[in-house]
């Protein structure tokens, strides 16, 4: 590593940072991520001890993965004539541990340590620490610190704080607030370090609210619908684009985006599903296109990693997916456990999905006495979060299924036919795949429509619940 010989040798410090990034990349390419992270932290520690006022916070980026990382090239933002505070090391180490997904207790201690003595000089320290708390499922504390920041001179108008407040709100299930905060940033055309994550997180929040046309328009307005090679925050943009594609009934491109997101994260050594649960999302898309041999291993791998991290959000999200892609008859049991865990976390958007999916599964099983409580729980969550789309969906399901009355359990053959129809296969293709006559396929689909009280294929696909 480049030596820092002179007290004013900021250029040598920058060279040391570049060397550390290259060494981290070299070790990462060999799969030696613990050594890679230690090399990065060692370099950061020395730079902070050097305490040059000519080194600004954005120049310390690229040592660990974090959404909203500084853009490549010379940095001037954040220059205030004072050194980056030593708390930056604790915050960066917290983010590193979050990415690894192995030591939540130490990650929490480091994030708390960074914020306890925070001197409000370095946005990066705050950004790393708050995102760490959010991924640790401590959204209430993250929100508290964001509210504190709003009272500090010069912070209330900061785009970084606005984006961070929006992300914390969304992860706490308040997508309405997230969209309200992000909308001015993503529509006025100002480009800065946080534009890409602001757009990606706004798209996610709009999808959560069922505003798919607006989400699609936002994605296209920022040229995120095509090649993303020039995008720095590719993982976040790919995740958002995948969510939108899945929501509009395009599981194939959604699957490709989620897998590409996973590759981006893997290139940084990020294995923690709390950062982005790409495996769960890819598994749901694989199941929707009949690729169970891909879906199940993805779901099981995510559950294993989620249990290692240990938060209710991560485990509940993984259990929800496993319940939807499993073919072992454990769907209701797994979804009930997922709902229980998600209700204990701040992940109310995922909770609403799981509550609805549980209601559909109970209806398919003919367990009608349990359906209405599940839908009422969904409606209560939707009301609490101001999510009108889920409130309407809950009311519509209650109305339809009450009017339709009790129906028999959906048969195994009906499930197979419905699952293939959800995947976009025609009646003729389903007949060929299952070695049935076309009239038999039509008969099974008619039974499914009656039991779910829907009118046809378009509504079957809009359910977004794998019928297995």
SEZALO-95904 format. One line per 4 residues: number of its first residue (from 1); their letters; for each residue x negated, y negated, z negated of C-alpha. Coordinates in steps of 0.2 Angstrom, whole numbers, plus 2048, in hexadecimal, padded with zeros to 3 digits. Last residue first. Example, Ala and Ser with C-alpha at 12.3 -4.5 7.8 and 13.67 -1.06 7.14 Angstrom:
2> SA> 7BC 805 7DC  7C2 816 7D9
***
This chain:
468> XXXX> 8F9 880 821  902 870 826  8F4 863 826  8FB 853 81F
464> XXXX> 8FA 844 82A  90D 842 82A  90C 838 83A  908 848 844
460> XXXX> 919 850 83F  922 83F 843  91B 83F 854  91F 851 857
456> XXXX> 932 850 853  940 849 849  93B 84C 837  945 853 828
452> XXXX> 935 85D 822  93F 86E 822  949 869 832  939 864 83C
448> XXXX> 930 874 836  93F 87F 83B  93F 876 84C  92D 879 84E
444> XXXX> 92F 88C 84B  93D 88D 858  933 883 865  924 88F 862
440> XXXX> 92F 89E 864  936 897 874  924 895 87B  921 8A7 878
436> XXXX> 914 8AC 86B  902 8B1 86D  8FC 8A5 860  8F0 89B 86B
432> XXXX> 8FB 89E 87B  90B 898 872  902 889 86A  8FB 884 87C
428> XXXX> 90D 885 883  914 87B 875  907 86E 878  8F8 86C 86C
424> XXXX> 8F6 85B 864  8EE 861 853  8FE 85E 84A  906 86B 856
420> XXXX> 8F8 877 851  8FC 874 83F  90F 876 842  90D 887 84B
416> XXXX> 902 88E 83D  90E 888 830  91D 88F 838  914 8A0 839
412> XXXX> 910 89F 826  922 89B 822  928 88A 81C  931 88D 80B
408> XXXX> 944 88B 80D  94D 87B 80D  955 870 7FF  95E 861 804
404> XXXX> 95C 858 814  963 847 80D  957 848 7FE  949 84C 80A
400> XXXX> 94C 83E 815  94F 830 808  941 836 7FD  935 836 80C
396> XXXX> 93B 825 811  939 81E 800  927 825 7FE  922 81F 810
392> XXXX> 929 80D 80C  91F 80C 7FC  910 813 805  911 805 812
388> XXXX> 915 7F8 805  905 7FA 7FB  907 7ED 7ED  8FB 7F7 7E2
384> XXXX> 907 7FA 7D4  916 7FD 7E0  90C 80A 7EA  907 813 7DA
380> XXXX> 919 813 7D4  91F 81A 7E5  912 827 7E5  918 82D 7D4
376> XXXX> 92A 82D 7DA  924 838 7E9  91C 845 7DE  92B 845 7D2
372> XXXX> 937 847 7E1  92D 856 7E8  92C 861 7D8  93E 867 7D7
368> XXXX> 93D 86B 7EA  930 878 7E9  934 87F 7FA  921 881 7FE
364> XXXX> 922 875 80C  92A 868 801  91C 86B 7F4  90F 868 802
360> XXXX> 918 858 807  919 851 7F5  906 856 7F2  901 84D 802
356> XXXX> 90B 83D 7FC  902 83D 7EB  8F1 841 7F3  8F3 832 7FF
352> XXXX> 8F9 827 7F1  8EA 82C 7E6  8DE 829 7F4  8E4 817 7F4
348> XXXX> 8E4 817 7E0  8D2 81B 7DF  8D0 812 7CE  8CD 823 7C5
344> XXXX> 8D9 82C 7B9  8E7 82D 7C6  8DA 834 7D2  8D6 842 7C6
340> XXXX> 8E8 847 7C3  8EC 846 7D6  8DE 851 7DA  8E3 85E 7CE
336> XXXX> 8F4 85E 7D5  8ED 85F 7E7  8E2 86E 7E2  8F1 878 7DB
332> XXXX> 8FC 873 7EA  8EF 878 7F7  8EA 888 7EE  8F1 894 7FB
328> XXXX> 8E0 89A 802  8E0 890 812  8D7 881 80B  8D7 871 816
324> XXXX> 8E3 866 80C  8DF 86C 7FA  8CC 86B 7FE  8CF 859 804
320> XXXX> 8D8 854 7F4  8CB 85D 7E9  8BE 852 7F2  8C7 842 7EE
316> XXXX> 8CA 847 7DC  8B8 84C 7D9  8B2 83B 7E0  8BF 831 7D7
312> XXXX> 8BE 83A 7C7  8AB 837 7C6  89F 846 7C3  890 843 7CF
308> XXXX> 88C 855 7D0  89F 859 7D1  8A0 84E 7E0  891 857 7E8
304> XXXX> 89A 868 7E7  8AA 861 7EC  8A2 859 7FB  89A 869 800
300> XXXX> 8AB 872 7FE  8B4 866 809  8A7 867 817  8A6 87A 816
296> XXXX> 8B9 87B 818  8BB 86F 827  8AE 877 832  8B5 889 832
292> XXXX> 8C7 881 832  8C5 879 843  8D7 878 848  8D7 865 84D
288> XXXX> 8DF 85F 83D  8D3 869 833  8C4 861 83B  8CC 850 837
284> XXXX> 8CF 854 825  8BD 85B 823  8B5 84B 82B  8BE 841 81E
280> XXXX> 8B9 84C 810  8A7 84C 816  8A6 839 818  8AA 835 806
276> XXXX> 8A0 825 807  896 81F 7F8  89F 82B 7EC  89B 839 7F7
272> XXXX> 889 838 7F1  87C 83F 7FD  873 82F 803  861 833 808
268> XXXX> 860 824 814  861 82F 824  86F 839 81B  87A 829 81A
264> XXXX> 879 826 82D  87B 839 831  88B 839 826  892 82A 82F
260> XXXX> 88F 833 83F  899 842 838  8A7 836 833  8A7 82E 844
256> XXXX> 8A8 83E 84D  8B6 844 842  8C0 834 846  8BD 836 859
252> XXXX> 8C5 847 857  8D3 843 84A  8DC 836 855  8ED 834 84D
248> XXXX> 8ED 821 849  8E7 824 837  8D9 82F 83D  8D2 822 848
244> XXXX> 8D4 814 83B  8CB 81F 82E  8BD 823 83B  8BB 811 83F
240> XXXX> 8B8 80D 82C  8AC 81A 82A  8A2 816 839  8A2 804 834
236> XXXX> 89B 808 822  88E 814 829  889 808 837  884 7F9 82B
232> XXXX> 877 7F3 837  881 7F3 847  877 7F2 857  879 804 85B
228> XXXX> 88C 804 858  892 808 869  8A5 805 86B  8B3 800 860
224> XXXX> 8A9 7F5 855  8A9 7E6 861  8AE 7DA 853  8BF 7D6 85B
220> XXXX> 8C1 7E8 85E  8C0 7ED 84C  8CB 7DF 847  8D9 7E3 854
216> XXXX> 8D9 7F5 84E  8DB 7F0 83C  8E9 7E5 841  8F2 7F2 84A
212> XXXX> 8EF 7FF 83C  8F7 7F5 82E  8FB 804 824  8F5 7FC 814
208> XXXX> 8E7 808 812  8E3 806 824  8E2 7F3 821  8D6 7F6 812
204> XXXX> 8CB 801 81D  8CA 7F4 82A  8C6 7E6 81E  8B8 7F1 817
200> XXXX> 8B0 7F3 828  8B2 7E1 82C  8AB 7DB 81C  89D 7E8 81D
196> XXXX> 898 7E1 82E  899 7CF 829  88F 7D1 819  87E 7CB 820
192> XXXX> 885 7BD 82A  890 7B9 839  89E 7AC 837  8AC 7B0 843
188> XXXX> 8BB 7A8 839  8C4 7B9 839  8BA 7C4 82F  8B6 7B9 820
184> XXXX> 8C7 7B1 81F  8CF 7C3 81F  8C3 7CA 812  8CB 7C3 802
180> XXXX> 8DD 7C6 807  8D9 7D7 80E  8D1 7DD 7FE  8DF 7D6 7F3
176> XXXX> 8EC 7E0 7FD  8E0 7EF 7FC  8E2 7F0 7E9  8DD 802 7E6
172> XXXX> 8CF 800 7DB  8C3 803 7E9  8CC 7F6 7F3  8CA 7E9 7E5
168> XXXX> 8B7 7ED 7E3  8B5 7EB 7F5  8BE 7DA 7F6  8B4 7D4 7E7
164> XXXX> 8A4 7D9 7F0  8A9 7D0 800  8AE 7C0 7F6  89E 7C1 7EC
160> XXXX> 893 7C3 7FC  89C 7B5 805  897 7A9 7F6  8A4 79C 7F3
156> XXXX> 8A7 7A1 7E0  894 7A3 7DD  88D 791 7DE  890 78E 7CC
152> XXXX> 896 79D 7C2  8A8 7A0 7BE  8AB 7AC 7CD  89C 7B6 7C7
148> XXXX> 8A6 7BA 7B7  8B4 7C1 7C1  8A8 7CC 7CB  8A1 7D2 7BB
144> XXXX> 8B3 7D7 7B5  8B7 7DF 7C6  8A8 7EA 7C4  8AD 7EF 7B2
140> XXXX> 8BE 7F4 7B8  8B7 7FD 7C7  8AD 809 7BC  8AE 818 7C8
136> XXXX> 89B 81A 7C9  89D 815 7DC  8A4 804 7D6  897 802 7C8
132> XXXX> 889 805 7D5  892 7F8 7E1  891 7EB 7D3  87F 7EF 7CF
128> XXXX> 878 7EE 7E1  882 7DE 7E5  87D 7D5 7D5  86B 7D9 7D7
124> XXXX> 86C 7D4 7EA  875 7C3 7E5  865 7BD 7DC  865 7AE 7D1
120> XXXX> 874 7B2 7C5  868 7B5 7B6  86E 7C7 7B3  869 7CD 7A2
116> XXXX> 877 7D9 79F  87A 7DC 7B2  86A 7E5 7B6  86B 7EF 7A6
112> XXXX> 87D 7F4 7A9  878 7FA 7BB  869 804 7B3  874 80C 7A6
108> XXXX> 881 811 7B3  874 819 7BE  86D 822 7AF  87D 82A 7AB
104> XXXX> 882 82D 7BD  872 838 7C0  873 843 7D0  87C 83A 7DE
100> XXXX> 86D 835 7E8  875 825 7EE  87B 821 7DD  869 823 7D6
96> XXXX> 862 817 7E3  86F 80B 7DF  86B 80B 7CD  858 809 7D1
92> XXXX> 85D 7FA 7DC  866 7F2 7CD  858 7F6 7C1  84B 7EF 7CD
88> XXXX> 855 7DF 7D0  855 7DC 7BE  843 7D5 7C0  84A 7C5 7C7
84> XXXX> 845 7C0 7D9  839 7B2 7D6  83E 79F 7D6  83E 792 7E3
80> XXXX> 850 794 7E8  84F 79E 7F8  85E 7AA 7F9  85F 7AA 80C
76> XXXX> 84F 7A7 815  84C 7B9 81C  840 7BE 82A  847 7CD 834
72> XXXX> 853 7DC 832  864 7D8 82A  866 7D9 818  870 7E8 811
68> XXXX> 883 7E6 811  886 7F9 80C  877 7FF 801  86A 80C 806
64> XXXX> 859 80A 7FD  849 800 800  850 7F7 80F  853 7E7 806
60> XXXX> 846 7DE 7FC  845 7D0 809  857 7CB 805  852 7C6 7F3
56> XXXX> 845 7B9 7F8  832 7BA 7F7  82A 7A9 7F6  82E 7A7 7E4
52> XXXX> 821 7B4 7E1  824 7BF 7D2  815 7CC 7D5  81E 7D6 7C8
48> XXXX> 82D 7D7 7D3  822 7DC 7E2  81A 7EA 7D7  82B 7F1 7D1
44> XXXX> 832 7F1 7E3  823 7FB 7E9  825 808 7DC  838 809 7DF
40> XXXX> 835 80C 7F1  828 81A 7EE  834 821 7E1  842 822 7EE
36> XXXX> 837 82B 7FB  830 837 7EE  842 83C 7E9  847 83C 7FB
32> XXXX> 83A 849 801  844 84F 810  835 84D 81B  83E 83F 824
28> XXXX> 841 837 813  82E 837 810  82A 82E 820  839 822 81D
24> XXXX> 833 81E 80C  822 81B 811  827 80F 81F  832 805 813
20> XXXX> 824 805 807  818 7FE 814  824 7F1 819  826 7EC 806
16> XXXX> 813 7EB 805  811 7E0 814  81E 7D4 80C  814 7D4 7FC
12> XXXX> 804 7D0 806  80D 7C1 80E  812 7BB 7FD  800 7B9 7F8
8> XXXX> 802 7AB 7EC  7FB 7B4 7DC  7ED 7BC 7E7  7E9 7CE 7E8
4> XXXX> 7F9 7D7 7ED  7F2 7E6 7F4  7FA 7EE 804  800 800 800
***
